[in-house]
Amino acid sequence: MDKATLGSGSKTNIFYIILRDYGEVYAADTLSRLARLCPAFLSNRGFSIGIGDVTPGQGLINAKNLLLDDGYRKCDGYIQDLEEGKLRTQPGCTEEETLEAMILKELSVIRDHTGKACLRELDKSNSPLNMAICGSKGSFINISQMISCVGQQAISGKRVPNGFEDRALPHFEKHSKDPAARGFVENSFYSGLTPTEFFFHTMAGREGLVDTAVKTAETGYMQRRLVKSLEDLCSHYDLTVRTSTNDIVQFIYGGDGLDPVHMEGKDQPMDFRRVLDHIRANTHSEVQQEPSLSGPQLIQFVEEVLNEERFQDCTEDFKADLRKFTETVAEKITRLRQKYKGSDKRKGKVLVLNQLERITNSQMDKFLYCCKDKRMRSQIEPGTAVGAIAAQSIGEPGTQMTLKTFHFAGVASMNITQGVPRIKEIINAAKAISTPIITAQLEVDNDPEYGRMVKGRIEKTCLGEVTEYFEEVFLPDDCFILIKLDMARISLHKLEVNAGSIKESICVSKLKVKAQHVKIQSEAVITVHPQESPKSSMYYILQFLKKELPKVMIKVRLF
């Protein structure tokens, strides 16, 4: 027995089943008996944890060193590729972002593999392992951190950022991208952390503490607002959900009028297979003399019972579910008996065949009545404060969510808002959400070139992104900004722009540059001449243009 059978949060745990099937008194009695039994057992058997439980063997140390050497070698290779300009960028990422994603992935692999090697080495009587498996305290990650490797310290879902001047701590070289310089802890808690590793570890721990403190206030206030706005919602005798002023919010609570507390299955008020197995096990001796039903007989019997008067108040959906389940049972009976029938016609074999998946009339009658009874009991009680329950059902998981916005490793511009900030946006009905994402199905979904073309059409592109350089040119009788377009980049990203469309974009921008001041010298060169002004000198106008021109949004032909 472990947390899966005894713990909360699951509809298959033993106390929930006792409460649902036998009532509150039996459930409370079972709890108190187990509470007395467990301390008595532990006081006799004993359970302790010591330093020996987290001491790694020589084999584990060697395996860890091999994994670390291999991982560090790969990371050094990635860093060298970046310095030599050979690193292949991932879609939508800069070279720096690509490197971060690849190193983070490699370091995560090291931690995972050392953790698995650690678990393989442990004996099944190991105390921390037993605690993690049964769910009393800790997890497999905690065990691997104690014994093999603490791993990468994450701050806002990324590696430790550079502080000071281009480094995280003064103990490392400037611009260093090594795993150790950016928060990777190769030691375990058993072997002990170095001063720099300890400092990075405290940074990650501090973030967790601040996160928890801030999150509590955020979720508490959010839950209070939800409860105050929903507290008057109540289920009525006509199955509707109404407010205190008798306005109808739902015609039937939840669309089916069922209380989620009494749901046995995920989407069903009961687990038909479990109920049938339970009845067959309890009535086995009582039905020895009754004949066994074949598949077609079973379907016919169920149809007759469902048409009786006692089943008239059941919904058609419920009856359809029962019929569907009965058909699967009947199909199994028919299939089994056909499979083992063979050519042997002896009477003894026929008797044995009839015992395969044996179901009788009285068992099926009890099953149908039990299902009907459970279905009736699972209906929502009139007068239930369903609004407050709904508010608490959103608020309680909110306390366990993370507060920060985490980032997709390796996919730039895919930062998503999740957890508490996202729920706040939904509840506040925020018009401008922080990370809007639209998923669009392409007409041609197997051609990457077509995808790049569509991306180029809809993505905001500034002039600075498609330009090799902006240069100030001073002549004896003139001065202007020379714009050299990067035609290779425009072609690569499938941007449907040219010198003419870029000239138009500059003219309609907020820079107030007139068309006669923008001249196309060639398909890749545009010159922008400053407009004379009595308020400012030409030099300052030129500097202003050089600063603002890269920010001009260039228009792409959409259709």
C-alpha positions in Angstrom: 0.0 0.0 0.0 1.3 3.5 -0.9 0.1 7.0 -1.6 -1.7 5.8 -4.8 -4.1 3.6 -2.8 -4.3 5.7 0.5 -3.5 9.3 -0.6 -5.8 12.1 -1.6 -6.4 13.4 -5.1 -7.5 10.1 -6.7 -10.9 8.5 -7.1 -9.3 5.1 -6.8 -8.0 5.5 -3.3 -9.4 3.2 -0.7 -11.0 5.8 1.6 -12.9 7.4 -1.2 -14.3 4.1 -2.4 -15.4 3.2 1.2 -17.0 6.6 1.7 -18.9 6.4 -1.6 -20.0 2.8 -1.3 -20.5 2.3 2.5 -20.9 5.8 3.9 -19.1 8.3 6.2 -19.1 6.1 9.4 -17.3 3.2 7.8 -14.8 5.6 6.1 -14.0 7.4 9.5 -13.7 4.0 11.3 -11.3 2.7 8.6 -9.2 5.9 9.0 -8.9 5.7 12.7 -8.0 2.0 12.6 -5.3 2.5 10.1 -4.0 5.5 12.1 -3.6 3.2 15.1 -2.2 0.3 13.1 0.6 2.2 11.3 2.4 3.6 14.4 2.2 0.2 16.1 3.8 -1.5 13.1 6.5 1.2 12.8 7.3 1.0 16.5 7.9 -2.8 16.1 9.7 -2.8 12.8 11.5 0.6 12.8 12.5 2.9 9.9 15.6 5.0 9.8 17.7 6.9 7.3 21.4 7.6 7.5 24.4 8.8 5.6 25.0 5.2 4.3 21.7 5.4 2.4 23.1 8.2 0.2 26.7 7.1 -0.2 27.4 6.4 -3.9 29.3 3.3 -4.9 32.5 3.4 -7.0 30.6 2.2 -10.1 28.2 5.1 -9.8 31.0 7.7 -9.4 32.8 6.3 -12.5 29.5 6.4 -14.6 28.8 9.9 -13.5 32.3 11.1 -14.4 32.0 9.6 -17.9 28.6 11.3 -18.4 30.0 14.6 -17.2 33.1 14.4 -19.4 31.0 13.5 -22.5 28.5 16.4 -21.7 31.2 19.0 -21.1 32.9 18.0 -24.3 29.7 18.5 -26.3 29.1 21.9 -24.7 32.6 23.0 -25.5 32.1 21.9 -29.1 28.9 24.0 -29.3 30.7 27.1 -27.8 33.6 26.7 -30.2 31.1 26.4 -33.2 29.5 29.7 -32.0 32.9 31.5 -31.8 33.9 30.2 -35.3 30.5 31.1 -36.8 29.6 27.5 -37.6 26.7 27.0 -35.2 23.5 26.2 -37.1 20.7 28.4 -35.7 17.4 26.9 -34.7 14.2 28.3 -36.3 13.3 31.7 -34.9 16.4 31.9 -32.7 19.6 34.0 -32.7 22.9 32.2 -32.4 23.1 33.0 -28.7 19.6 31.6 -28.0 20.4 28.5 -30.0 23.6 27.9 -28.0 21.7 28.4 -24.7 19.0 25.9 -25.8 21.5 23.3 -26.9 23.7 23.6 -23.7 20.5 23.5 -21.5 19.3 20.4 -23.3 22.7 18.7 -22.9 23.0 19.5 -19.2 19.4 18.2 -18.6 20.4 14.9 -20.3 23.4 14.7 -17.9 21.2 15.1 -14.8 18.6 12.7 -16.1 21.1 10.0 -17.0 23.0 10.3 -13.7 19.7 10.1 -11.9 18.7 6.9 -13.7 22.2 5.4 -13.1 21.8 6.2 -9.4 18.4 4.5 -9.1 19.8 1.4 -10.8 22.5 1.2 -8.2 20.2 1.5 -5.2 19.1 -1.6 -3.2 15.3 -2.1 -2.9 15.7 -1.8 0.9 17.2 1.7 0.5 15.2 4.1 2.9 15.1 7.2 0.7 14.0 5.1 -2.3 11.2 3.5 -0.3 10.0 6.9 0.9 10.0 8.2 -2.7 8.2 5.1 -4.1 5.5 5.0 -1.4 5.0 8.8 -1.6 5.6 9.6 2.1 8.4 12.2 1.4 10.7 13.3 -1.4 11.0 12.2 -5.0 13.5 10.5 -7.3 15.0 13.9 -8.2 15.8 14.5 -4.5 17.5 11.1 -4.3 19.7 11.7 -7.4 20.6 15.2 -6.1 21.7 13.7 -2.8 23.7 10.9 -4.3 24.9 11.8 -7.9 24.4 15.3 -9.3 22.4 18.4 -8.2 22.2 19.6 -11.8 21.5 22.9 -13.6 20.2 25.8 -11.4 17.4 27.6 -13.2 16.4 31.2 -12.7 13.1 32.1 -14.5 13.5 28.9 -16.5 16.9 29.8 -17.9 20.6 29.4 -17.0 22.0 31.8 -14.4 22.3 35.2 -16.2 25.4 37.3 -16.3 25.7 39.9 -13.5 28.6 42.2 -12.8 30.3 42.8 -16.2 29.7 39.9 -18.6 29.9 37.1 -16.1 27.8 35.6 -13.3 30.5 35.8 -10.6 34.0 37.3 -10.5 35.4 33.7 -10.1 35.0 33.1 -13.9 36.4 34.6 -17.0 34.4 37.3 -18.8 32.0 36.1 -21.5 32.4 32.5 -20.3 29.6 30.2 -21.4 30.9 27.1 -19.6 28.3 25.0 -17.7 30.0 25.7 -14.3 30.1 29.5 -15.0 26.3 29.6 -15.7 25.0 27.6 -12.8 25.6 23.9 -13.4 26.3 22.0 -10.2 28.2 18.8 -10.9 28.6 17.8 -7.3 26.0 16.0 -5.2 24.8 17.1 -1.7 26.8 14.1 -0.4 30.1 15.1 -2.0 29.4 18.8 -1.1 29.1 21.9 -3.2 31.9 24.3 -4.1 31.4 28.0 -3.0 30.3 29.1 -6.5 27.9 26.1 -6.8 26.5 26.9 -3.4 25.9 30.5 -4.4 24.1 29.6 -7.6 22.0 27.0 -5.6 21.0 29.8 -3.1 20.0 32.0 -6.0 17.5 29.3 -7.3 16.3 28.7 -3.8 15.7 32.4 -3.2 13.6 32.6 -6.3 11.4 29.7 -5.1 10.8 31.4 -1.7 9.9 34.8 -3.3 7.7 33.1 -5.8 5.8 31.3 -3.0 5.4 34.4 -0.9 4.1 36.6 -3.8 1.9 33.8 -5.2 0.0 33.2 -1.9 -1.2 36.8 -1.9 -2.1 36.8 -5.6 -4.1 33.5 -5.5 -5.7 34.4 -2.2 -7.1 37.6 -3.6 -8.1 36.0 -6.8 -10.0 33.2 -5.0 -11.8 35.8 -2.8 -13.0 37.7 -5.8 -14.2 34.5 -7.5 -16.1 33.4 -4.3 -17.8 36.8 -3.9 -19.0 36.8 -7.5 -20.2 33.2 -7.5 -21.4 32.7 -3.9 -25.2 33.1 -4.7 -25.2 30.4 -7.4 -27.3 27.5 -6.1 -28.9 24.3 -7.6 -32.7 24.1 -7.5 -35.3 21.4 -7.5 -35.9 21.8 -11.2 -32.2 21.0 -11.8 -31.4 24.6 -12.8 -28.6 26.7 -11.4 -29.8 30.2 -10.4 -28.6 33.3 -8.7 -30.2 34.9 -5.6 -32.4 37.0 -7.9 -33.7 33.8 -9.6 -31.8 34.4 -12.9 -31.0 31.1 -14.6 -27.3 30.5 -15.2 -27.5 26.8 -16.3 -30.6 24.8 -17.2 -29.0 21.6 -15.8 -26.0 21.8 -13.5 -22.9 20.8 -15.5 -25.1 19.7 -18.5 -25.9 16.4 -16.8 -27.1 17.3 -13.3 -24.5 15.0 -11.6 -22.4 15.7 -8.5 -18.7 15.3 -9.4 -18.1 13.9 -5.9 -20.1 10.8 -6.7 -18.4 10.1 -10.1 -16.7 6.8 -10.1 -15.2 6.9 -13.6 -13.6 9.9 -15.3 -16.7 10.9 -17.3 -19.2 8.3 -15.9 -21.2 8.3 -12.6 -20.0 4.7 -12.2 -17.4 2.2 -13.5 -19.6 -0.4 -15.0 -16.8 -3.1 -15.2 -16.0 -2.7 -11.5 -19.7 -2.9 -10.4 -20.3 -6.0 -12.5 -17.1 -7.8 -11.2 -18.1 -6.9 -7.6 -21.6 -8.4 -8.1 -20.3 -11.5 -9.7 -17.8 -12.1 -6.9 -20.4 -11.5 -4.2 -23.2 -13.7 -5.7 -21.1 -16.6 -7.1 -22.4 -19.2 -4.6 -26.0 -18.0 -4.8 -26.3 -18.5 -8.6 -24.7 -22.0 -9.0 -28.0 -23.6 -10.1 -29.0 -20.8 -12.6 -28.2 -21.3 -16.3 -25.4 -19.1 -17.9 -26.5 -16.5 -20.4 -25.1 -16.5 -23.9 -24.2 -13.2 -25.7 -27.5 -12.7 -27.5 -29.5 -13.8 -24.4 -27.6 -11.2 -22.3 -28.5 -8.3 -24.7 -32.1 -9.4 -24.9 -32.4 -9.7 -21.1 -30.9 -6.2 -20.6 -33.3 -4.7 -23.2 -36.3 -6.2 -21.4 -35.3 -4.9 -18.0 -34.5 -1.4 -19.3 -38.0 -1.2 -20.7 -39.6 -2.0 -17.3 -41.4 0.7 -15.4 -38.8 1.0 -12.7 -36.3 2.3 -15.3 -38.7 4.9 -16.8 -37.1 7.8 -14.8 -33.6 7.1 -16.1 -32.3 9.3 -18.9 -31.9 7.9 -22.4 -28.1 8.7 -22.3 -27.7 6.5 -19.3 -29.6 3.7 -20.9 -27.5 4.0 -24.0 -24.3 3.7 -21.9 -25.6 0.6 -20.2 -26.6 -1.0 -23.6 -23.1 -0.1 -25.0 -21.4 -1.8 -22.0 -23.6 -4.8 -22.2 -22.8 -5.3 -25.9 -19.0 -5.3 -25.1 -19.6 -8.0 -22.4 -21.8 -10.1 -24.8 -19.2 -9.8 -27.5 -16.5 -11.1 -25.1 -18.7 -14.1 -24.1 -19.5 -15.0 -27.7 -15.8 -14.6 -28.8 -14.5 -16.8 -25.9 -17.0 -19.6 -26.4 -16.5 -19.6 -30.2 -12.7 -19.8 -29.7 -12.7 -22.8 -27.4 -15.7 -24.6 -28.9 -13.7 -26.5 -31.6 -15.0 -29.8 -33.0 -15.4 -31.6 -29.6 -19.2 -32.2 -28.9 -18.8 -33.9 -25.6 -21.2 -32.8 -22.9 -18.5 -32.1 -20.3 -16.8 -29.6 -22.6 -20.1 -27.8 -23.2 -20.6 -27.4 -19.4 -17.0 -26.0 -19.1 -17.7 -23.6 -22.0 -20.7 -22.2 -20.3 -18.6 -21.3 -17.3 -16.4 -19.0 -19.4 -17.3 -15.4 -18.5 -20.4 -16.8 -16.7 -23.3 -14.3 -16.1 -26.8 -15.2 -14.9 -30.2 -13.5 -15.0 -30.2 -12.6 -11.3 -26.6 -11.2 -11.5 -27.5 -9.0 -14.4 -30.7 -7.9 -12.7 -28.7 -6.9 -9.6 -26.1 -5.2 -11.8 -28.8 -3.0 -13.6 -30.5 -2.2 -10.3 -27.2 -1.2 -8.6 -26.3 1.0 -11.6 -29.7 2.7 -11.5 -29.4 3.3 -7.7 -25.9 4.7 -8.1 -27.0 7.0 -10.9 -29.9 8.3 -8.8 -27.6 8.9 -5.8 -25.0 10.7 -7.9 -27.5 13.5 -8.9 -26.7 16.9 -7.4 -28.6 17.7 -4.2 -31.0 20.7 -4.6 -29.7 23.6 -2.5 -26.0 22.8 -3.1 -23.9 26.0 -3.3 -22.4 25.1 -6.6 -21.0 28.6 -7.2 -18.7 28.6 -4.1 -17.6 25.0 -5.0 -16.7 26.2 -8.5 -14.7 29.2 -7.2 -12.8 27.0 -4.7 -12.1 24.4 -7.4 -10.3 27.1 -9.4 -8.7 28.8 -6.4 -7.2 25.7 -4.8 -5.1 24.4 -7.8 -4.1 28.1 -8.3 -2.1 27.9 -5.0 0.0 25.1 -6.5 0.8 26.8 -9.8 4.0 28.6 -10.6 3.9 32.4 -10.7 6.6 33.1 -13.3 6.3 33.0 -17.1 8.6 30.2 -18.3 10.3 30.1 -21.6 10.4 27.3 -24.3 14.0 26.2 -24.4 15.2 26.7 -28.0 12.2 28.4 -29.5 12.4 32.2 -29.4 9.2 34.2 -29.4 7.4 31.2 -27.9 7.4 32.6 -24.4 4.0 31.7 -23.0 2.1 33.0 -20.0 0.9 30.2 -17.8 0.0 29.5 -14.2 -1.2 32.3 -12.0 -0.6 35.2 -14.4 -2.7 33.5 -17.1 -5.6 32.7 -14.8 -5.5 36.3 -13.6 -5.8 37.5 -17.3 -8.8 35.1 -17.8 -10.6 36.2 -14.6 -9.9 39.9 -15.1 -11.0 39.5 -18.8 -7.9 41.4 -19.9 -8.2 42.9 -23.3 -4.5 43.0 -24.0 -3.0 39.6 -23.0 0.7 39.4 -22.5 1.6 36.6 -24.9 -1.1 36.1 -27.5 -0.5 33.0 -29.7 -2.5 32.2 -32.9 -2.2 28.7 -34.4 -3.1 28.8 -38.1 -3.4 25.7 -40.4 -1.4 26.2 -43.7 -3.1 25.3 -47.0 0.2 23.6 -48.0 1.4 22.0 -44.8 4.3 19.9 -46.2 6.5 22.6 -47.8 8.9 24.6 -45.4 9.5 27.2 -48.1 5.7 28.0 -48.2 5.7 28.2 -44.4 8.6 30.7 -44.5 6.7 32.8 -47.1 3.6 33.0 -45.0 5.7 33.8 -41.9 7.4 36.6 -43.8 4.0 38.0 -44.8 2.5 38.1 -41.3 5.5 38.8 -39.1 6.4 42.4 -38.2 9.6 43.2 -40.0 11.6 46.4 -39.5 14.0 48.0 -42.0 17.0 47.3 -39.7 16.4 43.6 -40.0 16.8 43.5 -43.8 19.6 46.0 -44.2 23.4 45.4 -44.3 24.2 48.9 -43.1 23.1 52.5 -42.8 25.8 55.0 -43.7 26.0 58.8 -43.5 27.4 60.3 -46.7 28.7 63.9 -46.8 29.3 65.5 -50.2 30.4 69.1 -50.9 26.9 70.1 -52.0 24.7 67.3 -50.3 24.4 64.9 -47.4 22.2 61.8 -47.1 21.7 58.4 -45.4 22.7 55.5 -47.7 20.7 52.3 -47.0 22.3 49.0 -48.3 19.6 46.3 -48.4 20.6 42.7 -47.6 19.1 41.0 -50.6 20.3 37.5 -49.5 18.4 37.8 -46.2 15.2 39.1 -47.9 15.4 36.1 -50.3 16.1 33.6 -47.5 13.1 34.8 -45.4 10.8 34.9 -48.5 9.9 38.5 -47.8 8.0 40.0 -50.8 9.6 43.4 -50.6 11.8 45.4 -52.9 13.3 48.9 -53.0 10.0 50.4 -54.2 7.9 49.0 -51.4 10.6 50.0 -48.8 10.6 53.6 -50.2 6.8 53.6 -49.8 7.1 52.3 -46.2 9.6 55.1 -45.3 7.3 57.8 -46.8 4.2 56.7 -44.9 6.1 56.2 -41.6 6.0 58.7 -38.7 9.3 60.2 -39.9 7.4 62.6 -42.2 9.9 62.1 -45.1 8.5 63.2 -48.4 8.7 61.0 -51.5 11.1 63.4 -53.4 13.6 63.0 -50.6 13.8 59.2 -50.9 15.7 58.0 -54.0 16.2 54.5 -55.3 19.8 54.2 -56.7 19.6 50.5 -57.5 17.6 47.4 -56.4 19.7 47.2 -53.2 20.6 50.8 -52.5 18.2 53.6 -51.3 19.3 57.1 -50.2 17.3 59.3 -47.8 18.0 63.0 -48.0 17.2 65.2 -44.9 14.6 68.0 -45.3 15.9 71.4 -44.6 14.4 73.0 -41.4 14.9 76.4 -39.8 14.5 74.8 -36.4 17.4 72.3 -36.6 20.7 71.9 -38.4 21.1 69.3 -41.2 23.6 67.3 -39.1 21.1 66.7 -36.3 18.4 65.8 -38.8 20.8 63.3 -40.4 21.6 61.7 -36.9 17.9 61.5 -36.1 17.2 59.7 -39.4 20.0 57.3 -38.9 18.6 56.4 -35.5 15.0 56.1 -36.5 15.2 54.5 -40.0 16.1 51.0 -38.7 12.8 51.0 -36.7 10.6 51.7 -39.7 8.2 48.8 -40.3 8.3 47.6 -43.9 5.1 46.5 -45.5 4.8 43.1 -47.0 2.2 42.3 -49.7 -0.4 40.1 -47.9 -2.3 38.8 -50.9 
